């Protein structure tokens, strides 16, 4: 069992990065020497600042703008949402006074995030995943790929910052799968390793939507999207005079989802389910267990027990398998360092059941498969509900549109 040394203060970003390199670097994609911070700072205070300064005026018009950054409408809130520093209901209310068109468009994006979680809660990551796609072109990376300014820019931002405007995520996913015929699952894995907001729910569903699984309409990346959203990339590209993606790619229709666990009334599939609707208690908790899904001060279990110590476990076997970029672990470490300024936080490294032992724990349910596997081996004195924007039920999940019709929002 391994208790890690205390984290540096969150303001010391170099110190936090060095802490990750020293104690977790051997589990990262880059190795200890390559650990770097990403483009977002982690922590509740950073999330609160982002929320307080959130301005979506013009969002409907500029949400897909890529360059220049000063003209982007994308808010960059997703890493904070991904790790529970800001919950979707908070964001929903935060934009209540925005212009109607911008509010409606932004809230649709929040609902898409919620829909992705509903799909994941119902089918999980097992073999019953309903959205499968096999491209009709050979799986051969094009020889010109590395010479394209647009693709090189996307790769650089992904690897350096760990965050991308959604438009560029679609470019890359479409180029990877629809045009080049490569397995979308390998591309999604690559994104997951780097994205600070990487989640198997939203990231996986986004890739499947791009290849047309479920909708029957693959998204075709071609030059006009770049010229519209980031024209300076085309102007600087060495292949501009003979652009290899000048035209729409040939693409076979994706598969429509018409049966299985996503149909209305079919009940849960292989996923973790929605979790409890109210607090489930079986005794007195002696510590709050935080997971990577919910690291904010508003975590229900944390808020319910302001005087209990807090424990977080970097799951060594999981990290060994995933090989995430170090910037993702720096973001998590910053979240914990920030919390440690207000609470007694213990950080551990190892298999979760071994590290948490026989402690009686209070925890917030997480709608991911790993929570059920690990939580079932622990002594959970209190299990708090996940803060859903729209609690899962028997809604049809065959498409976002079908699900949206069954919501109250």
Secondary structure, DSSP 4 states (H G I P E B T S, - for coil): -EEPPPPPPTT-HHHHHHHHHHHHGGGSSS-GGG----SS--SHHHHHHHHHT---TTHHHHTT--SSGGG------HHHHHTTSS-HHHHHHHTTTS-HHHHHHHHHHHHHHHHHHHHHHHHTTSTT-S-----SS-----TTGGG-HHHHHHHHHHHHHS---HHHHHHHHIIIIIIT---HHHHHHHHHHH-TT--TTHHHHHHHHHTTTBTS------HHHHHHH-HHHHHH-TTGGG-TTSSPPP-----B--SGGGSTT----SS-----SS-EESS--SEEEEBTTB-STT-HHHHH-TTSEEEEEEEHHHHHHH---HHHHHHHHHHHHHHHTTS-EEEEEE-HHHHHTT-EEEEE--SSHHHHHHHTTSEEEEEEPP--SS---S---SSHHHHHHTS--
